[in-house]
Amino acid sequence: MKRVITVQDAVAMIPEGATIMIGGFMGCGNTHGILDALARSGKRGFTVICNDGAMLQGPDGSECYGVAKLIRNRQIKRLIATHVGLNPEVAQQMNEGTLQVDLLPQGSFVEMIRAGGAGLGGVLTPTGFSTIVEDSEFVHSVVDVDGKSYLLMRPLHADVALISGYEVDHYGNIWYKGTTRNFNQVMAMAADLVIVEADNLVEAGTIKPENVMTPGIVVDFIVDGGEAL
């Protein structure tokens, strides 16, 4: 069985300056308990790989939803994402020169994470060819395949992945509910340390084998989301 830890334990495992993958889409599927604790910790200098900067107003009425707390606190030095328009503080800090923002096409972004998790050398895609994407450091080269040009996008990998699961059993097996699956599933494969925050921590056998979306073998630690705050 996997070790169940507190949010404080999880934060202690994340060093300043770490590269962190954070699952979620507009905050949906973020590890809210861990991010709250990380925001309170004062640790900074992070490179965050996340689809977006979340939102300043959460659907629950909270201020600075999910990863937006880290942005508000200026704990992130670099954000690798696909869109940031829902959090104006990202643009503000980017224009100030205090936050480096790298935008990638969303499909390329997820496939680059998948490549990082699978140990592949990159992913070929025509998306972004002959655009500013081609000049990005994330592009290894332009490759011609049967007369068509593709960008060879470098894989993405992180020191830590913070992922959220609706049901997580004591072996770390995860079932995601609805759209919270988003980027959590691929990010669980692409980091050295994987911490899952469970909305519901359940007994082994509760999740049917065919419903396991992320196998526990890739999960290192579990935070019980019901106890997270």
Buried (B, 14 or more C-beta within 10 A) or exposed (E): EBEBBBBEBBBEBBEEEBBBBBBBBBBBBBBBBBBBBBBEBEBEEBBBBBBBBBBBEBEEEBEBBBBBBBBBBEBBBBBBBBBBEBBEBBBEBBEEEEBEBBBBBBEBBBBBBBBBBEEEEBBEBEBBBEEEBEEBEBBEEEEEEEEEEBBBBBBBBBBBBBBBBBBBBBBBBBBBEEEBBBBBBBBBBBBEBBBBBBBBBBEEEBBEEEEBBBBBEBBBBBBBBEEBE
